[in-house]
Amino acid sequence: MAAAAPPPPPLTGGDGGDNPQVVLISNLDAGNPLHVHNSDNSSSVLVPFKLLGTENYRMWNNAMKLALQARNKYGFVDGSCVRDSYADSDVLCAQWDRCNAMVLTWIMNVVSSDVYMGLVYSENAADVWKELNETYDKVDGSIVYNLIQKIGSVKQGGSTVADYYHKLNSLWREFDAITKVPKCVCPIKCSCAASTELALHQQLMKLMQFLMGLDDCYQPVRTALLTRDPLPDVKDAYATVSREESQKNETEDS
């Protein structure tokens, strides 16, 4: 767990006024985790999908981490921004409580109803984040099996080449994330034969999966790609098929 953030220096400024608490909070700059932007509110939905359980936890976790970092609120879930750091100021403690509650609602806004029921009585965002990790960050054979089955069943099916490729690419990235292919332990940047062969093998499998799922109208370009020496990587194949799609559309429109 990261070390707790040190308490900020006393904040002063403004016109003094009759409400020094307002002056104090108003002087929190955007780099302070206790700063609340005008657009931040408890009804915000930070990611476009909900946590369902083990099957999409890692994708949800990564998306939420980015969203919280963008709002400078990730410290409320990774344990680096704790209430005790502001113990010398009742005002800042109250502001921490507000931010913590807001982060909690952001989390609960993007979980399924079943998950929500287990969180609704929680009071600390970091505890909830840790509990979700301990509960759902688990990968067993059935998760890998279902993901490989999804990858194998993806077909273009009349969709655009871009939609088809991006769907496959999303599944590939999810597979890479959950299987955690071992990395070379060479003390310098690896260029050993084993690492190169592994990368080439992964590229070959992705290329074949992409080509196999294309609609039959792309048989000629698929054959042309398969007879190249060396074979293209999947990104080059996607670019070639996309150009073929554009030419087909132009011909049909003329």
NORRARA-V454849 format. One record per residue. N is the residue number from 0. SS is DSSP state (@ for helix, = for strand, . for the rest). PHI is phi in degrees with one decimal (NA if undefined). PSI is psi in degrees with one decimal (none if undefined). Layout:
BEGIN
n=N ss=SS phi=PHI psi=PSI
n=N ss=SS phi=PHI psi=PSI
END
This chain:
BEGIN
n=0 ss=. phi=NA psi=137.1
n=1 ss=. phi=-66.8 psi=153.5
n=2 ss=. phi=-66.5 psi=148.2
n=3 ss=. phi=-65.6 psi=142.6
n=4 ss=. phi=-69.1 psi=138.2
n=5 ss=. phi=-68.0 psi=149.7
n=6 ss=. phi=-65.7 psi=143.1
n=7 ss=. phi=-72.9 psi=159.2
n=8 ss=. phi=-68.2 psi=158.9
n=9 ss=. phi=-55.2 psi=139.0
n=10 ss=. phi=-100.5 psi=125.8
n=11 ss=. phi=-131.3 psi=170.2
n=12 ss=. phi=131.5 psi=-174.1
n=13 ss=. phi=81.4 psi=-167.1
n=14 ss=. phi=-95.2 psi=8.6
n=15 ss=. phi=86.2 psi=-69.5
n=16 ss=. phi=60.8 psi=-169.4
n=17 ss=. phi=-98.3 psi=-5.6
n=18 ss=. phi=-127.4 psi=85.9
n=19 ss=@ phi=-62.2 psi=-24.7
n=20 ss=@ phi=-64.5 psi=-41.3
n=21 ss=@ phi=-62.8 psi=-41.8
n=22 ss=@ phi=-61.7 psi=-43.0
n=23 ss=@ phi=-61.8 psi=-51.0
n=24 ss=@ phi=-65.3 psi=-37.5
n=25 ss=@ phi=-66.8 psi=-16.7
n=26 ss=. phi=-93.7 psi=4.7
n=27 ss=. phi=-73.1 psi=120.4
n=28 ss=. phi=-82.7 psi=169.6
n=29 ss=. phi=-63.8 psi=-19.9
n=30 ss=. phi=-82.5 psi=-7.2
n=31 ss=. phi=-86.8 psi=130.5
n=32 ss=. phi=-61.0 psi=-18.5
n=33 ss=. phi=-85.6 psi=-6.0
n=34 ss=. phi=-69.6 psi=134.4
n=35 ss=. phi=-115.7 psi=117.6
n=36 ss=. phi=-72.5 psi=154.9
n=37 ss=. phi=-58.1 psi=-29.1
n=38 ss=. phi=-84.7 psi=-8.3
n=39 ss=. phi=-81.3 psi=124.9
n=40 ss=. phi=-152.6 psi=164.3
n=41 ss=. phi=-68.3 psi=-16.0
n=42 ss=. phi=-89.7 psi=-0.9
n=43 ss=. phi=-62.8 psi=140.5
n=44 ss=. phi=-111.6 psi=107.8
n=45 ss=. phi=-78.6 psi=-28.1
n=46 ss=. phi=-131.7 psi=152.8
n=47 ss=. phi=-83.7 psi=14.3
n=48 ss=. phi=-148.1 psi=162.6
n=49 ss=. phi=-104.5 psi=150.5
n=50 ss== phi=-70.2 psi=121.9
n=51 ss=. phi=-100.4 psi=-32.1
n=52 ss=. phi=158.6 psi=-151.6
n=53 ss=@ phi=-57.8 psi=-35.5
n=54 ss=@ phi=-64.2 psi=-26.4
n=55 ss=@ phi=-131.1 psi=17.7
n=56 ss=@ phi=-61.8 psi=-46.0
n=57 ss=@ phi=-65.0 psi=-40.4
n=58 ss=@ phi=-64.7 psi=-43.3
n=59 ss=@ phi=-62.8 psi=-44.5
n=60 ss=@ phi=-60.7 psi=-44.6
n=61 ss=@ phi=-65.0 psi=-42.0
n=62 ss=@ phi=-65.6 psi=-42.5
n=63 ss=@ phi=-67.2 psi=-38.6
n=64 ss=@ phi=-59.3 psi=-45.4
n=65 ss=@ phi=-63.0 psi=-43.0
n=66 ss=@ phi=-64.9 psi=-40.5
n=67 ss=@ phi=-70.3 psi=-38.1
n=68 ss=@ phi=-63.8 psi=-39.2
n=69 ss=@ phi=-62.5 psi=-28.2
n=70 ss=. phi=-98.4 psi=8.4
n=71 ss=. phi=57.2 psi=37.0
n=72 ss=. phi=-121.5 psi=8.4
n=73 ss=. phi=-65.9 psi=-25.9
n=74 ss=@ phi=-60.2 psi=-23.5
n=75 ss=@ phi=-74.5 psi=-17.0
n=76 ss=@ phi=-111.0 psi=-23.4
n=77 ss=@ phi=-92.2 psi=-0.4
n=78 ss=. phi=87.9 psi=5.3
n=79 ss=. phi=-86.9 psi=-16.4
n=80 ss=. phi=-116.0 psi=100.0
n=81 ss=. phi=-114.6 psi=154.9
n=82 ss=@ phi=-62.7 psi=-35.9
n=83 ss=@ phi=-61.0 psi=-22.5
n=84 ss=@ phi=-65.5 psi=-19.2
n=85 ss=@ phi=-114.4 psi=22.7
n=86 ss=. phi=-61.4 psi=-22.5
n=87 ss=. phi=-78.6 psi=-7.5
n=88 ss=. phi=-132.1 psi=114.6
n=89 ss=@ phi=-61.7 psi=-34.1
n=90 ss=@ phi=-65.3 psi=-46.3
n=91 ss=@ phi=-71.3 psi=-31.9
n=92 ss=@ phi=-62.7 psi=-42.4
n=93 ss=@ phi=-64.9 psi=-37.3
n=94 ss=@ phi=-67.6 psi=-37.8
n=95 ss=@ phi=-62.1 psi=-43.0
n=96 ss=@ phi=-58.9 psi=-41.3
n=97 ss=@ phi=-63.6 psi=-46.4
n=98 ss=@ phi=-66.1 psi=-41.8
n=99 ss=@ phi=-59.6 psi=-43.5
n=100 ss=@ phi=-64.8 psi=-37.2
n=101 ss=@ phi=-67.0 psi=-42.8
n=102 ss=@ phi=-63.7 psi=-40.2
n=103 ss=@ phi=-59.0 psi=-44.2
n=104 ss=@ phi=-68.2 psi=-34.3
n=105 ss=@ phi=-60.9 psi=-40.8
n=106 ss=@ phi=-65.2 psi=-48.0
n=107 ss=@ phi=-68.5 psi=-21.8
n=108 ss=. phi=-70.1 psi=-18.1
n=109 ss=. phi=-125.8 psi=38.9
n=110 ss== phi=-126.5 psi=157.5
n=111 ss=. phi=-66.5 psi=164.9
n=112 ss=@ phi=-61.6 psi=-34.8
n=113 ss=@ phi=-66.3 psi=-43.7
n=114 ss=@ phi=-68.0 psi=-38.6
n=115 ss=@ phi=-57.4 psi=-41.0
n=116 ss=@ phi=-62.3 psi=-25.8
n=117 ss=. phi=-85.9 psi=-7.1
n=118 ss=. phi=-111.6 psi=-17.6
n=119 ss=. phi=-61.0 psi=-24.5
n=120 ss=. phi=-98.6 psi=8.8
n=121 ss=. phi=-76.3 psi=154.8
n=122 ss=. phi=-124.1 psi=-11.8
n=123 ss=. phi=-128.3 psi=123.2
n=124 ss=@ phi=-63.5 psi=-38.2
n=125 ss=@ phi=-65.6 psi=-38.0
n=126 ss=@ phi=-64.6 psi=-40.7
n=127 ss=@ phi=-64.9 psi=-44.3
n=128 ss=@ phi=-59.8 psi=-43.8
n=129 ss=@ phi=-66.0 psi=-41.1
n=130 ss=@ phi=-64.0 psi=-41.9
n=131 ss=@ phi=-62.4 psi=-40.8
n=132 ss=@ phi=-63.8 psi=-45.4
n=133 ss=@ phi=-67.8 psi=-28.5
n=134 ss=@ phi=-84.0 psi=-41.5
n=135 ss=@ phi=-113.4 psi=-11.3
n=136 ss=. phi=-84.3 psi=64.8
n=137 ss=. phi=-131.6 psi=131.6
n=138 ss=. phi=-123.4 psi=118.9
n=139 ss=. phi=-120.6 psi=-176.6
n=140 ss=@ phi=-59.1 psi=-33.9
n=141 ss=@ phi=-68.4 psi=-34.7
n=142 ss=@ phi=-65.5 psi=-46.4
n=143 ss=@ phi=-64.9 psi=-42.0
n=144 ss=@ phi=-59.5 psi=-48.8
n=145 ss=@ phi=-63.5 psi=-36.3
n=146 ss=@ phi=-69.6 psi=-43.9
n=147 ss=@ phi=-63.4 psi=-36.9
n=148 ss=@ phi=-63.4 psi=-40.9
n=149 ss=@ phi=-62.5 psi=-45.4
n=150 ss=@ phi=-60.7 psi=-43.0
n=151 ss=@ phi=-68.8 psi=-22.5
n=152 ss=@ phi=-95.8 psi=-5.4
n=153 ss=. phi=-72.7 psi=124.4
n=154 ss=. phi=-128.7 psi=156.1
n=155 ss=. phi=-63.6 psi=-46.6
n=156 ss=. phi=54.5 psi=38.2
n=157 ss=. phi=88.1 psi=-7.9
n=158 ss=. phi=-76.0 psi=171.1
n=159 ss=. phi=-68.6 psi=157.6
n=160 ss=@ phi=-61.3 psi=-38.0
n=161 ss=@ phi=-63.6 psi=-47.1
n=162 ss=@ phi=-61.3 psi=-43.0
n=163 ss=@ phi=-63.0 psi=-47.8
n=164 ss=@ phi=-64.3 psi=-44.1
n=165 ss=@ phi=-66.2 psi=-33.2
n=166 ss=@ phi=-65.2 psi=-45.1
n=167 ss=@ phi=-62.7 psi=-44.9
n=168 ss=@ phi=-61.9 psi=-37.2
n=169 ss=@ phi=-62.8 psi=-42.2
n=170 ss=@ phi=-68.7 psi=-38.4
n=171 ss=@ phi=-61.2 psi=-44.3
n=172 ss=@ phi=-65.5 psi=-38.3
n=173 ss=@ phi=-64.4 psi=-41.4
n=174 ss=@ phi=-62.5 psi=-44.6
n=175 ss=@ phi=-61.3 psi=-36.1
n=176 ss=@ phi=-70.0 psi=-39.9
n=177 ss=@ phi=-85.8 psi=-24.6
n=178 ss=@ phi=-88.6 psi=-22.1
n=179 ss=. phi=48.8 psi=71.9
n=180 ss=. phi=-58.7 psi=130.0
n=181 ss=. phi=-56.9 psi=138.7
n=182 ss=. phi=-96.9 psi=151.0
n=183 ss=. phi=-63.7 psi=142.3
n=184 ss=. phi=-101.1 psi=18.2
n=185 ss=. phi=-58.0 psi=140.2
n=186 ss=. phi=-69.3 psi=-16.7
n=187 ss=. phi=-117.6 psi=171.0
n=188 ss=. phi=-52.9 psi=124.5
n=189 ss=. phi=-76.0 psi=133.1
n=190 ss=. phi=-138.8 psi=23.5
n=191 ss=. phi=-71.3 psi=162.6
n=192 ss=@ phi=-62.4 psi=-39.7
n=193 ss=@ phi=-62.9 psi=-43.5
n=194 ss=@ phi=-64.6 psi=-42.4
n=195 ss=@ phi=-64.7 psi=-43.8
n=196 ss=@ phi=-64.9 psi=-37.8
n=197 ss=@ phi=-63.5 psi=-44.6
n=198 ss=@ phi=-63.5 psi=-40.0
n=199 ss=@ phi=-66.1 psi=-38.6
n=200 ss=@ phi=-64.2 psi=-43.5
n=201 ss=@ phi=-62.7 psi=-41.9
n=202 ss=@ phi=-64.3 psi=-39.7
n=203 ss=@ phi=-62.6 psi=-44.7
n=204 ss=@ phi=-62.8 psi=-41.7
n=205 ss=@ phi=-66.7 psi=-40.5
n=206 ss=@ phi=-60.0 psi=-47.0
n=207 ss=@ phi=-65.5 psi=-40.1
n=208 ss=@ phi=-62.6 psi=-42.0
n=209 ss=@ phi=-64.6 psi=-46.8
n=210 ss=@ phi=-68.2 psi=-37.8
n=211 ss=@ phi=-65.1 psi=-30.1
n=212 ss=. phi=-88.3 psi=-4.2
n=213 ss=. phi=-67.7 psi=151.3
n=214 ss=. phi=-63.8 psi=156.9
n=215 ss=@ phi=-62.3 psi=-23.8
n=216 ss=@ phi=-65.5 psi=-13.2
n=217 ss=@ phi=-100.7 psi=17.3
n=218 ss=@ phi=-57.7 psi=-43.9
n=219 ss=@ phi=-61.2 psi=-45.7
n=220 ss=@ phi=-71.0 psi=-30.8
n=221 ss=@ phi=-64.7 psi=-43.9
n=222 ss=@ phi=-62.4 psi=-40.8
n=223 ss=@ phi=-63.3 psi=-39.8
n=224 ss=@ phi=-67.8 psi=-39.4
n=225 ss=@ phi=-72.0 psi=-19.5
n=226 ss=. phi=-96.5 psi=3.5
n=227 ss=. phi=-71.0 psi=148.9
n=228 ss=. phi=-137.6 psi=110.1
n=229 ss=. phi=-77.5 psi=165.7
n=230 ss=. phi=-65.0 psi=145.8
n=231 ss=. phi=-73.9 psi=160.9
n=232 ss=. phi=-80.9 psi=171.3
n=233 ss=@ phi=-66.5 psi=-29.7
n=234 ss=@ phi=-67.8 psi=-40.7
n=235 ss=@ phi=-66.4 psi=-39.6
n=236 ss=@ phi=-63.0 psi=-42.1
n=237 ss=@ phi=-61.2 psi=-43.6
n=238 ss=@ phi=-62.7 psi=-40.6
n=239 ss=@ phi=-65.9 psi=-45.1
n=240 ss=@ phi=-66.9 psi=-35.9
n=241 ss=@ phi=-62.8 psi=-40.5
n=242 ss=@ phi=-63.9 psi=-38.9
n=243 ss=@ phi=-63.0 psi=-41.0
n=244 ss=@ phi=-62.0 psi=-43.5
n=245 ss=@ phi=-62.2 psi=-41.6
n=246 ss=@ phi=-65.0 psi=-38.7
n=247 ss=@ phi=-63.2 psi=-43.9
n=248 ss=@ phi=-64.5 psi=-38.8
n=249 ss=@ phi=-65.7 psi=-39.0
n=250 ss=@ phi=-65.8 psi=-41.5
n=251 ss=@ phi=-68.7 psi=-31.6
n=252 ss=@ phi=-80.2 psi=-20.1
n=253 ss=. phi=-82.1 psi=none
END
